[in-house]
Amino acid sequence: MTTPICTIEGSQSVDDAQDLMCDLGVRHLGVTESGEIIGVISVRDLLLFYKRYAQSKISTDVTYSEPKISQD
């Protein structure tokens, strides 16, 4: 007996892939384009994507101000 491969279209978003993995209870999805499998996305791929996104958001959201120094 073979298990069918769960797939997602390459044009769908990373959030769509995460939702589908959660709904289906799987850790990997085949990525398709025009009905042909062109790759695989895993939970690990999602974690790395969100980690990079979070790091870029933190670095752009952090502001810096010069310290104010005065004589006593």
N, C-alpha and C positions, 0 to 999 in steps of 0.2 A: 504494500500500500504506500502511495506517495502522498505527501502533504502539499497542497497547492501553495504557490508563492504569493505572498501579499505584496501588492505593488502600489506605487503612487506615480502620477505623471510628473515629469521633470519640471513642468511649468507651475506646479503647485508650490506653496510656501513652506518654509521650515516649520512654521506653526501647524500647518496642515499635516505635515509628516508626524510631528509629535502627537497631535490629537489622534491620528489614525493608529499609531503604534499603541497608544493607551487604550483606545477602543477595542483593538484586536488582541491586545495582550502579547504583542511581539516586540522583539528587540532589533529587528532588521526589516527593511523594506526594499524590494527591488524598485529601481527607478526606471520608468519607461518613457519612450518617446515614439510616437506613432506605432504603439503596440509592441515595440522591441525593447528588451531590457538593455539599458545603457550603463547601469551601475547599481550600486547598493548603498543605502544610507543606514547607519546604525545609531543606537542610543548614544554611543560614544561620540559620534560625529555631531549630534545635537548638543551634547554637553560642551564640546570644544567650541562650537559656534556661539552658544550663549555666553560662554566664558569670555571669548574675544569681544563680543558685543558689550558685555558688562564692563570690561576693562576700558574700552574706548569711550563709553558713556561716562564713566567715572573721571577719566582724564580730561574730557571736554567740559564736564560740569563743575570741576573744582576750580575755584577762583583763587587768585593770589593777590594779596595787598602788601605793600611795603610797610615794614614796621615803623611806628612813630617813635622817634627818639627825641627826648628833650632834656635840657640841662636842669638840674635841681636848683 
